[in-house]
Amino acid sequence: MRRRLIGTVEVGAVGLGAMPLSIEGRPDEARAIATVHAAIDAGVTLIDTADSYHWHADEVGHNERLLARATRGRDVLIATKGGRGRPGDGSWTVDGDPRHLRRACEASLERLGVEAIGLYQLHKPDPRVPFADSVGALRDLLDEGKIRMAGISNVDADQILLARRELGAGLVSVQNRFSPAVRQSARELRLCAELGIAFLPWSPLGGISRSALDEEGPAGETPFHTIAKERGVSPQQVCLAWHLSLSPLVVPIPGASRPGSIRDSAAAAGLELEADELAMLPGLS
């Protein structure tokens, strides 16, 4: 698998979003662990999680505990997040209070069974808390050695610049939703490329079932499907290869709940699209 940098850590160019392994509709533990092992065996070395990736209210940290078991003895970068919650009714809450983030980080450390978290991310800005205060909590955790690198998620360009000023080289990643269907973070992706910050698209496969260029061929075929047929690969692989073409700092993190799904996604790291193929797909404008 091609490799890319997050801070000073080299990772496989395609990561794994582990949320589907713990939320509603999750697989049983045996299949969940098999999915993680399949990812690692395919060259995936970045696995994204969060303390809020769980189903029921009384199982905070379900995904982190699962990954701690599944990755024991494996050389992977686990990127977890703090600042969101799930009451158990399907809704999501936000809490960017620095005191909460400290408690959340310390609990994640215990669940993951590590001395320092490789990459700790603010899950989402809290409109009730000054963003600089939430980022300040990440700075304190870096200074104390509880986390090795910091990231922010679901942010705009101004928030990236503020976090960069506060954290300096400690800020290594931005995780925003980005896909053929949802490209509102194109400005943030370009900014990350300029600053040398990794950009981790979450939900990266959205939109491949319909044309991202508002053009469809026979039977609703999209450019992703057209290229996939010609290459003999899946449309999902074409989509992830498209992500990788946008910047050498992009590391998409597709979700998966089956070993076969992540094996297919990981194979995208070996697929390089030609110029005429990229011309059929969306750009960053």
N, C-alpha and C positions, 0 to 999 in steps of 0.2 A: 504494500500500500504506500502511496505517496505520503510524505510527512509534511507537517506544517508546524509553525511555532505559536505557542501561547505563552507570552512572556519569554522566558528562557527555556521552557519545556517543549520538547518535540513530541507531537502527537500524530496519530493517523489522521489523514485529511478528512475522513468522515467519522463523526462521533455517534454515540447512542443517546437518545433521549429516553430515560428510563421511566418516565411518568406512567405510561400505559401498564406497567407491571404492578402498580399499586392502587390505582383509582378504580372507579366503577367499571365493571366488565373485565377486571383483571384476570390473568390466567392463574392456575394453581401454582404453588411455589416451585414444584419440580420443573414446569415449563418455563417459569420466569427465570430460574437459575440457568436452565439450558439456553435460554435466549442470551443472557449475559455471557455465558461461556462461548456461544457461537460467535458473538460479536468480537470477543477478545481473540479467538482463534482466527478470525478473518482480518485481524490487524487493527481493530478499533482499540484505541488506548485512552480516549476521552469519554467519560460517562457522566451525563448530566442528571442531577437529582435535586431535591429540595426537601426540607422538613415537612412541607405541606403536601407532599405527594402521598396521600393516603385517602381512604374511603370514609371510614367511620370516625366520629369525633374522638374516640378514645385510643386511636392508633397513630398519633403524631409520630413522624419519623419512620413509618413503615418501609418506605422505599430505601432510606438510608440503611436501616438494619438489614434489609434484603441484600443490598449491594455489599455491605460489609461481609456477609457470609459468602456471597457469590464470587467476590474478587480476592478473597484471602490468599495471599501468596502470589498474586498476579501483579504485574507491573503496569498499573493504569493510573491515570489522573482522574480522581473523582471530584467533580465540580458540584458543590451543593449551594443552596440558597437559603436565605432567611428574610423574613419580612412579610410573609403571607400566611394565612391560616384557612382551615376548612372546618366549619362547625359541624359538618356531618349531614347537612341538608342539601348538599350539592353546590352551595354558594362558596364564594371566596372572600376573605377579609384582607385588609392591608394594615400593617403595623410597622412603621419605620422609626419608632422611638429608639434612640440609641441604647437605652436600658434593655428593651426587648431584644434588639439585635445581639447584644452581648450574651444574654441568657440563651438565645436561640443557637448561637455559635457554640457555646460551651456544651449545650445538649447534643448538637451535631457531632462535636468532637468525641463525646462519649459513645454515641451510637456507632460511629464509624470506626472507633477503636484506634485512633491515630493521635500522635502528639501535636500535629499541626495539619490543618486542612489545606490541601493543595491549591484549590481555587474556591474562594468564598464570594458569593454574589448577593448584592441587594436585589431581592426579587422584583420589587416594584416601588417607585416613589410613592410616599404617603402624602396626600395633599394636606394633611393636618400637621405635618412635621416639616420644618425647613429642610430642603434636600441636602444642604451643606451639613446639617447635623447628622443625618443618616450616613452620609459619606464619611463624616468624622469618626463614626463608630468603626467603620472599616479601617480607617487609618490607625486607630488605637489597637485594633486586633492585629494589624500588621506589625506595629511597633512592639507589641507584646509577644510576637512569635506564635500566636494561635492560628494564624493563617499565613500561607506563603505568598499568595497572590490574591488580588481583589478584582472583582468584576461588578458590573451593573447591568440591569435588565429592564426592558420596557421603558426606555428613556429617549429623550430627544437630543438634538445636537447641542443645545445650550447646556443641558445636564451633563453630557459627555465632557464638554470643555471645563465645566466647574469641577467635575470629579478628577479630571486630569490635573487641574491646578492643585487640588487638595492632596492627591495621592501620588502624583508624579509617575515614576516608572512602576509603582505598585499597582496601578490600574492596567490590567493586561487584556481585558475582554469586555465586549458589549454583547448582550444577548437580547435581540429583538425579534419579533415576528417578521418573517420575510419569506416570500414565495412568489411563484408566477402570478398568483391571484392577489397577493397583498404586498405591494411594493412601496408602501408609504415610507419605509425606512431607508430608501435609496440614499437620501442625504446623509443619514447616519453611517451607512456602509461606506460611502465615499470618505467621510470624515475619519473613520477608523483607519482606512487605507492610508490617509495622509499622516496620521499620528502614529502609525505602527501598532495599532491595537487590534487584536483578533476580533472578528465579527462572527458570532455564533447564531445563525438563523434557526429560530424554533418554528415548528410546524412548516418545514421547508417544502413539503410536497403539495401544498394546497394549490389547486387550480389546474393540475395536469389533466383533469377529466374534461376540462373545457379550454378552449384556446385562450392563452394569455395575450394573444394579439387580435382578439375578436375576429379570428378567421378560422373557419372549420372546413375540412375537406369532406370526402365521402363518409356518410354515416356519422358525422360529427367528429371525425378524426382531427386531432390537434397536431401542431408541429412536433410536439414531444412524441406522440405516437408514430408519426411519419418517420422521424429519425430513428426511433426504437426499432421499427420494422426493418429499416435498411441496415441497421447495425446488428440486429439479432439479439437485442437486449430489452430490458423492460423500460417503459416510460419513466418509471421512478429513477432508474439509473441515469437516464438522459437528464432528468430534472436536477439531480444532485451534481452531475458533471457540469451543468449550466451554472449552478451556484459556485462551483470551484473555479470556473472561468472568470468570475466577476472580480476577484481579487485574490492574491496569494495569501491573504490573511483571513479568508472565509473558511470556516469549519462548520458545515451543516450538522445538525444533530437530529436526524429523523428518529421518530419514536418507533418502537417495535414491541410486539408481544409474542412473536414466534421466531424461532431460530432462522427459518427460511427467509423471513422478511429482512432481518438485519444482514444476513449473508448477501442478499441481493443488493441492499443499500451500500454495503461496504465495497462491493465490486465496482461501484461508480468511481472510486478513487483511481482506478486504472483506466478509466474512459476519458480520453481527451477529444473534445469536439473540434471539428474543422471549422474554418472561417465561414464557409458557406452554410454550415449547419447553425452556427451561432447567429448568423444573419436572419435566420428564421425565428429566432427566439427573442424574448424581451431584453432590452438593455437597461441601463441605469438612468436614462434621461427621464 
